[in-house]
Amino acid sequence: MSVETAHAGGHFQFGPTYNSTRYVRAAYEGDVNGIYEIDAAAAEAVGGELAGKIAGITEEGKIALAGADGASAVGLFREDLADMINASNNASFYFRGGEYHIAESRLGADIENFKIGKYATTDANGQLVPSTDKATAVATVISIGEFRLGNAQELAGTAANGGRFLGIILHI
């Protein structure tokens, strides 16, 4: 059973959470879309590493990585090409809100460059980078370097929780 606690600026859910992969963790989820066909060539061009990056729609109506400054952004990839995507050839991505935590290794800039309360957008590879223009924002940064599942996990330390994560609220 999940218990939510209020704190300044919002809430955080303690208890069971959904881990798409080791790269994407959800404290609370938005909607999931898995009906669009993946552009496999575009996914393979980045070694199939999609989870934690921002999805975009190509002119052909397929899902690929979003472009620089949030171009064509439609959501946050849940998994890599080698995960569930191959079973259906459809990519699953979150959209319409949600609180997500993205592994440091999937960011387009050093995690220290992000600031809580500031916007994030995408680089040319669909990775999150700090934004200087609200009009191109795809997310708001809410935490840096932590992902909490609850008190026991918090006390276990960063390494035991899978490393450092950038917490975001998705705008898409």
Order of alpha helices (4+ residues) and beta strands (2+ residues): beta-beta-beta-beta-beta-alpha-beta-beta-beta-beta-beta-beta-beta-beta-alpha-beta
